[in-house]
Amino acid sequence: MWKSKVWNLTLLSTILRRRPTLLSISHFQSNSTSPFPSPSFSTISRISNFDFLGNPSFSGKTFCSESAEKSHVHVRCWSCGNVANGSLFLFCDSCRSIQPLDQSVDYFQIFGLERKYDIGVENLEGKYKDWQKKLHPDLVHSKSEKERGFAAEQSARVIDAYRTLSKPLLRAIYIMSLEGVDVDEEETLSDPELLSEILEIREAVEEAADSQELNQIQSQMQEKLDHWSNSFANAFQCRKFEEALNSIRRMTYYQRVNEEIVKKL
Amino acid sequence: MGMAEPAYTVASDSETTGEEKSSSAFPEIAIGIDVGTSKCSVAVWNGSEVELLKNNRNQKMMRSYVTFKDDIPSGGVSNQLSHENEMLSGAAIFNMKRLIGRVDTDPVVHSSKNLPFLVQTLDIGVRPFIAALVNNVWRSTTPEEVLAIFLVELKAMAEVQLKRPIRNVVLTIPVSFSRFQVTRIERACAMAGLHVLRLMPEPTAVALLYAQQQQQAVHENIGGASEKIALIFNMGAGYCDIAVTATAGGVSQIKALAGSTIGGEEILQNMMRYLLPDSEILFSNHGINEIKSMGLLRVATQDAIYKLSSQTSVQIDVDLGNELKICKVVDREEFEEVNRKVFEKCESLIMQCLHDAKVETKDVADIIAVGGCSYIPKIRNLVMSICKRQELYKGMNPLEAAVCGAALEGAVASGISDPFGSLDLLTIQVTPLAIGIRVEENNFVPIIPRNTTMPTRKELSFTTFRDNQIEVLIVVYEGEGEKVGKNHLLGYFKIMGIPPAPKGVPEINVCMDIDASNVLRVLAGVVLPGSRHPAIPVMEVRMPTVDDGHGWCAEALDRTYGSALDLVTVQKKI
């Protein structure tokens, strides 16, 4: 059965082509072992194992690797020396100085959330803005270059965190990475059933006569996305990572169909 | 620059960029300037609120133009004579905001040929020939120079009123401006001795003012503290810009921007063409009489358009000289029909912006229409009808909103705080245009899509087009066109010394970075399969790199190299 589908592969490779808009977070793990300082912008569309940001020619200006050596026991404000209140220390409440980036603080912690897949997305925006009001580089124009650098890093990381947590698929991939499970977005689709299903949907999208039809497919995709999002939540909770990966794969493909529909609409 | 010894300061670029010292205990408050295509205004935070500055004729809105007379040019800030009269002599240059940073193949430049001064094009991708008539001689100038002269006057006016030297400014710019055009604006500011602290797309300045007003309403317990989404429609003489913003707690997160080069000028030209269909041919020789006729037609048409905002029909009666007389009654329906395409474009921009912001009209709390064109009934109606509303937001003066926002940003960015929290504000900006590179067959591949929150960094992978290709050309463009020809060229550089390999094997990674100061850097590196390390040193280039005449570059590159140094997008596996 698989062999007979080979032609689909070539066809698919042309029609399923996409821009890598999803983030792959393989480099999050590598940060701890990487000889290079951690990047200020950790969310990039990564396609290769070539660590662009690790290139020394590039690393001079933006990063603070100090955070790596730092333990949470006695974090002090670099500016006023006050001891941090708890492990989350992006901003000093006593002197209002922005702190260096600490990669060990994960996105869930930034938003004051428990590390789980099911989170209330509606509260993210408010928290995001609260952080930006403290961390955004526009607000520290008159401060030292050092602190402006911290602001750029912290603010960019909060943007990434917000974007990642607010989108189910990105959130799923991220939470897996925190468990040490990498999602390989480049993997070849090997499930013939999914392959033919996707092919059929793509065909329907291609041949859709009007926007009404496209909207219909779109709402079908949304249903599937919701379904697999639930499956992911269950599998992840039971730590069945293989199943969780399978859900992510499904979500990835349905999402791509949706992107394709949006382009056509 | 053309002429000898201009009567204004020219500071070097290096003098005014880069350093931002804040040694003084009382930081200098940056002023906000809204340089409009037609009018200009200056505002500043006075310690408790935003105040618009007035010139010595008590005007808050000053005409954006410069008159060249003998050796001393003078602008619309200080000039005693009326703009209308000077326009008839060919000595006044205006509309510089439409012309700045554009080459002579640009449609906007072409549509400027019937202005009452000289705009000539050779259609070869260089800067157009722009000149004022001084003592019967064409005196060449550039939009940067005209803008600089004008800014010098604005600066002097502000210095007299604020009794201190002015250096830092926040300027508003159209959404559709390319990064190259931005460099021309910065150049004009540098020539005038001004340091650009921040450039804000116009509707985002309005968004900041809105954020402040919402914050005040919360303090006064009028509104709730929850997030409010606003649609901002800003149409002046030169540009139409739209933003969707989500505001909460004084923070305005821009969700999406959309912009185009349509505005009052286009409406005016459509009407002029309607009133005098062969005007372009009649005026093409730019003689002194023709310039006068052009100017008279312009003034009369402008006047009629203003009147049509409040009355349903208007009588136009103008003697253009040379036995050319126009005597006509125009009603509002005619006016709307003549400009149907402009209004349709406005509608599609609003739809696009709402779509990009992923916002439904029912979720929009306030609709803000500002800019000179927001007085046109048809414009107000179309904005309301798309959003399915009966009324527009009332809290702003349509002509002052952008400059007030710029002044607020000036205070915030200067580190000023207000005991009442009035400056507890922030705008989180997005990229107005996609930035990407050229790949095979002149296709454009965006690397940073438009409406990406800044600062940002994105990376994409490409490969070689031919076997044993050892060099590739990274050509950076900004815009929305699928083909590079539709977009703005920002610069290019070559990656050399790629180890010979079959086509498709070397992995060429291109990374784009926009930092907190909105500086764009492009990085390119090469890896071969199986290696984790770059095959050659990574190149990092600050953009834009092109200068005037950039319209030529793209074509020359194409002619010289063809596809020899092309890149190919890496096809994704299934």
Interface residues (C-beta under 8 A of the other chain):
Chain A: L9 L12 S13 T14 L16 R17 R18 R19 P20 P39 F41 I44 S45 R46 I47 S48 N49 F50 D51 F52 L53 N55 S57 F58 T62 E125 G126 Y128 K129 D130 Q132 K133 H136 P137 D138 L139 V140 H141 S142 K143 R148 A151 A152 S155 A156 I159 R163 E186 E187 T188 L189 L195
Chain B: E20 S22 P27 L197 R198 E227 A246 A248 G249 G250 V251 Q253 V412 A413 S414 G415 D424 L426 T427 I428 V445 P446 T453 P455 T456 R457 K458 E459 L460 S461 E507 N509 C511 D513 D515 A516 S517 L523 G525 V527 S531 R532 H533 P534 P537 V538 E540 V570 Q571 K572 K573 I574
